[in-house]
């Protein structure tokens, strides 16, 4: 239980940080990156199978999916900020 929570937080932090690098100007700090990464993973888990893009297997696939979702989330946030 606690290990899976720690893994979620680590994946969220890495995914949020990578998404912040990909989408320039949207670094949100450690907590913000974790939140963006976790929400991005949820978005990717819902959206990617609908469009037929599914990566299966391991922590690397989870990070890639979360980064894709986090980038989508940051683009949406950037659109509404302007």
Secondary structure, DSSP 8 states (H G I E B T S, - for coil): -HHHHHHHHHHHHHHHHHHHHHSTT---HHHHHHHHHHHHHHHHHHHHHHHT----SHHHHHHHHHHHHHHHHHHHHHHHH-
